[in-house]
Amino acid sequence: MTTKTLQNISADSIAYRNGRFSGFIRPLSYVVDLSLIILAASYFFKESFDLLTYSIFIGICWVIVSMQLDFYRIRRNTKFTTLLSRLAKQSVFFAFVVFAFFGYYYELNRESTFIFNYIGATITGVSFVKISLFFILKNYRSALGGNYRNVVILGKNKDTQQLLDFFKTHTDLGYRSKKLIDVTASSFSLPAFKEWVIQEKIDEIFCSVTELNNEQLIALTDFADNNLRTLKFIPNTATVLSKHLQYDYYGLTPVLSLREIPLDDIAHKFAKRTFDILFSLLVITCVMSWLTPLIAIIIKMESKGPVFFKQSRNGLDYKEFTCFKFRSMVPNTTAHLHQVKRGDLRITKIGRFLRKTSVDELPQFFNVLLGDMSVVGPRPHMVSHTHMYAERIDKFMVRHFVKPGITGLAQVSGYRGEVETEEDIKGRVRNDIYYIENWNIALDLKIIFKTIGNVFQGEEKAY
């Protein structure tokens, strides 16, 4: 993979990700639904009612319940009956939450029927908006051709033909099938196919596992990972599917997903972003507000140069951003090219302490606040090193499916600091991919506490 190819990947991946998530549909759904809930409350509950407290309470409960029930996880191939089922479940929990609020905060001096009226009106409004959006998007895809994904189908058999026919007859799903490719034909070349996928801006590859050998499947999997494409498998329908596999049905065709990323869900993104903002504000206000002036004075007393060190690094979707740190080295022209090594003469005395305690990373909480980074995630590398590792290390690009972090699972698992051997970077990538595929708030908290513990205990590779 050349540097020019990597630059092309950056532009393609941004377009792919933007197209995949349909812009503001899910965030707008949250805003509209919560607005309806609060407006209805202001109409039905007028007598000495604390609307602000209720809005905060119901908003938090609504978001948490909707995340647990996948209320907003409506995909283009989701059935209408599934939508109705989720509406019913969300409605039941909403009713319980409303009664819980009034049971705790208020003694009702009149009939409670007005609460039932409020719940009924709210659920009717939310259901109307959600069902309307469901059918509007279907008509938008089929009639106007918007909100689409470019797909290609690899393999020529009964299952793949059935899937192709399904895409053609269900234009409301928004899948544009570019080709159905016979991989057994003498003209088929996997390297040429990869170039074609990039050139044609293919979003998803549907692959029949019965048509390709193991080497081709592995090569295709690596290609999808390294180029931020979605790969889905069409299994042999003559065999029984494992109950543990993640699969969806497109018509009668079962399709396996290669990788499910929790942070692809807008609700999970919202939860992580909220945590990032609150945590970074806490650190900036309670720690950096008084510590930064002290560190700045000491840095200036020891050596000339700026207090903060700025460096370009690759983040979400391979986009470059400016990463902030306290300066721990004397100003030099090789800081952006060569990684710090044990006993590096460029490191100042205060810099050695800052790096040993990881205090030099504190300014990155401003990166978190700006939205370039997260508190927890794969550590970003220098741009020159990212290019190098992307060419040498398989699946390295998968790390760019999420925002980079100040700390990460790899760092608390012994893979922080200098990359001394190729196994170091491979171990880092393995841990990062595990984190991406298994993210949850509890895992973030575990990594944060372990990071704090390592700061006080000291680490061998912290230099």
C-alpha positions in Angstrom: 0.0 0.0 0.0 1.6 3.2 -1.2 1.4 6.7 0.5 -0.7 7.9 -2.5 -3.1 5.0 -1.9 -3.3 5.9 1.8 -4.2 9.5 0.9 -6.9 8.2 -1.4 -8.2 6.0 1.4 -8.6 9.0 3.6 -10.9 10.8 1.2 -12.8 7.6 0.3 -13.3 6.6 3.9 -14.7 10.0 4.9 -17.2 9.8 2.0 -18.1 6.2 2.9 -18.7 6.9 6.5 -20.8 10.0 5.8 -22.9 8.2 3.3 -23.4 5.2 5.6 -24.9 6.9 8.6 -27.4 9.1 6.7 -26.2 12.3 8.2 -28.5 13.7 10.9 -31.4 11.2 10.7 -30.9 9.6 14.1 -29.8 12.7 16.0 -32.8 14.5 14.6 -35.1 11.7 15.7 -33.9 12.0 19.2 -34.4 15.8 19.2 -37.9 15.6 17.7 -39.1 12.8 20.1 -37.8 14.6 23.2 -39.2 17.9 22.0 -42.7 16.2 21.6 -42.4 14.7 25.1 -41.5 18.0 26.8 -44.0 20.1 24.8 -46.8 17.7 25.7 -45.8 17.9 29.4 -45.9 21.7 29.3 -49.4 21.5 27.9 -50.9 18.8 30.2 -49.2 19.6 33.5 -49.7 23.3 34.1 -50.4 23.5 37.8 -47.2 24.0 39.9 -45.2 21.7 37.7 -41.4 21.6 37.7 -40.9 21.3 33.9 -37.1 21.5 34.1 -36.6 18.7 36.5 -39.1 16.5 34.6 -37.4 17.3 31.3 -34.0 16.3 32.6 -35.4 13.1 34.3 -37.5 12.0 31.3 -34.7 12.8 28.8 -32.1 10.7 30.6 -34.6 7.8 31.0 -35.8 8.0 27.4 -32.2 7.8 26.0 -31.2 5.0 28.3 -34.3 2.9 27.6 -34.0 3.5 23.9 -30.4 2.4 23.9 -31.3 -0.8 25.7 -34.2 -1.5 23.3 -32.4 -0.4 20.1 -35.4 1.9 19.6 -33.4 4.1 17.1 -31.5 1.2 15.5 -33.8 1.0 12.5 -31.8 -0.2 9.5 -32.9 0.0 5.9 -33.8 -3.7 5.9 -35.7 -3.5 9.2 -39.3 -4.8 8.8 -42.3 -2.7 9.7 -43.4 -5.3 12.2 -40.1 -4.9 14.0 -40.6 -1.1 14.1 -44.1 -1.6 15.7 -42.7 -4.1 18.2 -40.0 -1.6 19.4 -42.6 1.2 19.5 -44.8 -0.9 21.8 -41.8 -1.8 24.2 -40.7 1.8 24.3 -44.2 3.0 25.1 -44.6 0.5 28.0 -41.3 1.6 29.6 -42.2 5.3 29.0 -45.4 4.9 30.9 -43.6 3.3 33.8 -41.1 6.1 33.9 -43.8 8.8 33.9 -45.7 7.2 36.7 -42.5 6.7 38.7 -41.7 10.4 38.4 -45.1 11.5 39.6 -45.2 8.8 42.3 -42.0 10.2 43.8 -42.3 13.9 43.3 -46.0 14.7 43.6 -49.1 13.9 45.6 -51.9 14.1 43.0 -55.0 15.9 44.2 -57.1 14.9 41.2 -57.8 12.0 39.0 -54.8 10.5 37.4 -56.5 10.2 34.0 -54.7 13.3 32.9 -51.4 11.3 33.1 -52.9 8.6 30.8 -54.0 11.4 28.4 -50.4 12.7 28.4 -48.9 9.3 27.8 -51.4 8.5 25.1 -50.9 11.8 23.3 -47.1 11.6 23.5 -46.8 8.0 22.3 -49.2 8.8 19.4 -47.1 11.8 18.4 -43.8 9.8 18.6 -45.3 6.9 16.7 -46.6 9.2 14.0 -43.2 10.8 13.5 -41.3 7.5 13.5 -43.7 5.6 11.2 -43.8 8.7 8.8 -40.0 8.8 8.7 -39.9 5.1 8.0 -42.1 5.4 5.0 -40.6 8.8 3.8 -37.1 7.2 3.7 -38.4 4.2 1.8 -40.0 6.5 -0.8 -37.0 8.8 -0.9 -34.8 5.8 -1.8 -37.1 4.3 -4.3 -38.5 7.4 -6.0 -35.6 9.8 -5.7 -32.7 7.5 -5.4 -31.3 9.1 -2.3 -29.8 7.7 0.9 -28.2 4.8 -1.1 -25.3 2.4 -0.8 -23.2 1.1 -3.6 -22.9 -2.7 -3.3 -21.2 -5.5 -5.3 -22.0 -9.2 -5.0 -19.2 -11.7 -5.3 -20.1 -15.2 -6.5 -22.6 -16.5 -9.1 -25.1 -19.1 -7.7 -28.7 -19.4 -6.6 -28.2 -17.5 -3.4 -26.4 -14.5 -4.9 -28.9 -14.3 -7.8 -31.7 -14.3 -5.2 -30.0 -11.5 -3.3 -29.5 -9.5 -6.5 -33.2 -9.9 -7.5 -34.1 -8.8 -3.9 -32.1 -5.6 -4.3 -33.6 -4.8 -7.7 -37.2 -5.4 -6.5 -36.8 -3.6 -3.2 -35.5 -0.2 -4.3 -36.9 1.3 -1.1 -33.9 -0.2 0.8 -31.5 2.0 -1.2 -29.0 -0.7 -2.3 -27.4 0.0 -5.7 -26.0 -3.2 -7.0 -23.1 -2.4 -9.3 -22.3 -5.9 -10.4 -22.7 -9.6 -9.7 -19.3 -11.1 -10.4 -18.6 -14.7 -11.3 -15.4 -15.4 -9.4 -14.8 -18.7 -11.2 -14.5 -16.9 -14.5 -11.0 -16.8 -16.0 -11.2 -13.0 -16.3 -11.7 -12.6 -12.5 -8.7 -11.1 -10.7 -8.8 -10.3 -7.0 -6.2 -7.4 -7.2 -8.2 -5.9 -10.1 -11.4 -6.3 -8.1 -9.9 -4.4 -5.2 -8.9 -1.5 -7.4 -12.4 -1.4 -8.9 -14.0 -1.3 -5.5 -12.0 1.8 -4.6 -12.5 3.4 -8.0 -16.3 2.8 -8.0 -16.7 3.9 -4.3 -18.3 0.6 -3.3 -19.7 0.8 0.2 -20.5 -2.9 0.9 -19.2 -6.2 -0.5 -21.6 -9.2 -0.3 -19.5 -12.3 -0.7 -20.6 -15.9 -1.2 -18.4 -18.1 1.0 -19.0 -21.1 -1.2 -17.4 -19.4 -4.3 -14.1 -18.3 -2.8 -11.3 -20.4 -1.3 -9.8 -19.6 2.2 -6.9 -17.6 0.8 -9.2 -15.4 -1.2 -11.6 -14.9 1.8 -8.7 -13.9 4.0 -7.3 -11.5 1.4 -10.8 -10.0 0.9 -11.2 -9.6 4.7 -7.9 -7.9 5.0 -8.8 -5.6 2.1 -12.1 -4.6 3.7 -10.5 -3.9 7.0 -7.6 -1.9 5.6 -9.8 0.2 3.3 -12.7 0.8 5.7 -15.3 -1.1 3.6 -18.1 -3.2 4.9 -17.8 -6.9 4.1 -20.8 -9.3 4.5 -20.9 -13.0 3.9 -23.6 -15.1 2.2 -23.3 -18.5 3.8 -24.2 -21.9 2.4 -27.9 -22.1 3.1 -27.7 -25.9 3.1 -25.9 -25.7 6.4 -27.3 -24.7 9.8 -26.2 -21.2 10.9 -24.5 -20.9 14.3 -26.7 -19.2 16.9 -23.8 -17.0 17.9 -23.3 -15.5 14.4 -24.6 -11.9 13.7 -26.7 -12.1 10.6 -29.6 -10.3 8.9 -32.1 -11.5 6.3 -32.4 -9.7 3.0 -35.6 -11.3 1.7 -34.9 -15.0 2.1 -31.1 -14.7 1.9 -29.1 -14.8 5.2 -26.2 -12.4 5.2 -23.4 -12.5 7.8 -21.7 -9.3 9.0 -17.9 -9.4 9.3 -17.6 -6.8 12.1 -20.2 -5.2 14.4 -18.9 -1.9 15.9 -20.9 -0.7 18.9 -19.8 2.9 18.3 -21.5 2.9 14.9 -24.7 3.3 16.8 -25.6 7.0 17.3 -26.9 6.4 20.8 -23.6 4.8 21.8 -21.8 7.6 20.1 -23.9 10.1 22.1 -23.2 8.3 25.4 -19.5 8.2 24.8 -19.3 11.8 23.6 -21.3 12.9 26.7 -18.9 11.0 29.0 -15.9 12.5 27.1 -17.1 16.1 27.5 -18.0 15.7 31.2 -14.7 13.9 32.1 -12.5 16.3 30.1 -14.2 19.3 31.7 -13.6 17.8 35.1 -9.9 17.3 34.4 -9.4 20.7 32.8 -11.2 22.5 35.7 -10.0 20.6 38.7 -6.4 19.6 37.6 -5.1 21.6 34.6 -6.4 25.0 35.8 -3.8 25.1 38.6 -1.2 22.5 37.3 -0.6 24.1 33.9 0.9 27.4 35.1 3.3 25.5 37.4 4.4 23.1 34.6 4.7 26.1 32.2 7.1 27.9 34.6 9.3 24.9 35.1 9.5 24.1 31.3 10.4 27.7 30.5 13.1 27.8 33.3 14.8 24.7 32.0 14.9 25.3 28.2 13.8 27.8 25.6 10.8 27.0 23.5 7.0 26.8 23.7 5.2 25.2 26.7 3.0 23.1 24.4 4.1 20.7 21.7 1.8 20.3 18.7 2.0 17.4 16.3 -0.2 16.2 13.4 -1.7 12.7 13.9 -4.3 10.6 12.2 -7.7 10.2 13.9 -11.2 9.1 13.0 -11.6 8.1 9.3 -7.9 8.6 8.9 -8.3 12.4 9.0 -5.4 14.4 10.4 -5.7 16.6 13.5 -3.3 18.6 15.7 -2.5 16.8 18.9 -1.4 18.8 22.0 1.1 17.8 24.7 3.3 19.6 27.2 6.7 19.9 25.6 9.1 17.3 27.1 12.0 17.7 24.7 14.4 20.4 23.6 13.1 22.0 20.4 14.4 19.8 17.5 13.6 19.2 13.8 13.3 15.4 14.2 10.4 15.4 16.7 7.9 14.7 14.0 9.9 11.8 12.5 11.7 9.8 15.2 10.0 8.2 18.1 11.4 8.7 21.6 13.8 5.9 22.6 15.2 4.8 26.0 17.8 7.3 27.1 16.9 9.8 24.4 19.1 12.9 24.8 16.4 15.2 23.4 14.3 14.7 26.6 14.6 17.4 29.2 14.8 16.8 33.0 11.2 18.0 33.6 10.3 16.2 30.4 11.4 12.9 31.8 9.2 13.3 34.8 6.2 14.4 32.7 6.6 11.4 30.4 7.1 9.0 33.3 3.9 10.2 35.0 2.0 10.7 31.7 1.3 14.3 32.7 2.6 15.5 29.3 -0.6 14.0 27.8 -2.9 16.2 29.9 -3.4 18.9 27.2 -5.0 16.2 25.0 -8.1 16.7 27.1 -8.6 19.9 25.0 -8.4 17.6 21.9 -11.2 15.6 23.6 -13.3 18.7 24.2 -12.8 19.8 20.6 -14.0 16.4 19.4 -10.8 15.2 17.7 -10.1 12.6 20.4 -11.8 10.5 23.1 -10.7 9.8 26.6 -10.3 6.1 25.8 -9.5 4.7 22.3 -6.6 3.6 20.1 -3.6 5.8 20.7 -2.9 8.0 17.6 0.5 7.8 15.9 2.6 10.3 14.1 1.5 10.7 10.5 4.8 9.4 9.2 4.5 6.3 11.4 0.9 5.8 10.5 1.8 5.6 6.8 4.6 3.1 7.6 2.5 0.8 9.8 -0.5 0.9 7.4 1.8 -0.5 4.7 3.4 -3.1 6.9 0.9 -4.2 9.5 -2.3 -6.1 8.5 -5.6 -4.5 9.8 -3.8 -1.4 11.1 -6.4 0.8 9.4 -9.2 -0.8 11.5 -8.1 1.5 14.4 -9.5 4.5 12.4 -13.1 3.3 12.7 -13.3 5.2 16.0 -11.7 8.3 17.6 -8.2 7.9 19.0 -7.8 8.1 22.8 -5.6 9.6 25.5 -5.3 6.1 26.8 -6.4 2.7 25.5 -6.7 -1.0 26.1 -3.3 -1.6 24.4 -1.6 0.9 26.6 -2.8 -0.7 29.9 -2.0 -4.1 28.4 1.7 -3.5 28.2 1.9 -1.9 24.7 2.6 1.7 25.5 5.6 3.8 24.5 8.3 2.9 22.0 7.6 0.3 19.3 10.8 -1.8 19.7 9.7 -4.8 17.6 7.0 -5.6 15.1 5.3 -7.7 17.7 4.7 -4.5 19.7 2.7 -2.9 17.0 0.8 -6.1 16.2 -0.1 -6.5 19.9 -1.3 -2.9 19.9 -3.5 -3.5 16.9 -4.9 -6.7 18.3 -5.9 -4.9 21.5 -7.3 -1.9 19.7 -9.5 -4.1 17.5 -10.8 -6.0 20.5 -11.7 -2.6 22.1 -13.5 -1.4 19.0 -15.6 -4.6 18.7 -16.4 -4.8 22.4 -16.7 -1.2 23.5 -19.0 -0.2 26.4 -18.8 2.4 29.1 -17.8 -0.1 31.8 -14.7 -1.0 29.6 -13.8 2.6 29.3 -14.0 3.1 33.1 -11.9 0.0 33.7 -9.2 1.3 31.3 -9.3 4.8 33.0 -8.8 3.3 36.5 -6.1 1.0 35.3 -4.3 4.0 33.6 -4.5 6.0 36.9 -3.1 3.0 38.8 -0.2 2.6 36.3 0.7 6.3 36.7 1.3 5.8 40.5 2.9 2.4 40.1 5.2 3.4 37.2 5.6 1.6 33.9 8.8 0.1 32.4 8.1 1.7 29.0 7.2 5.1 30.3 10.2 7.2 29.2 
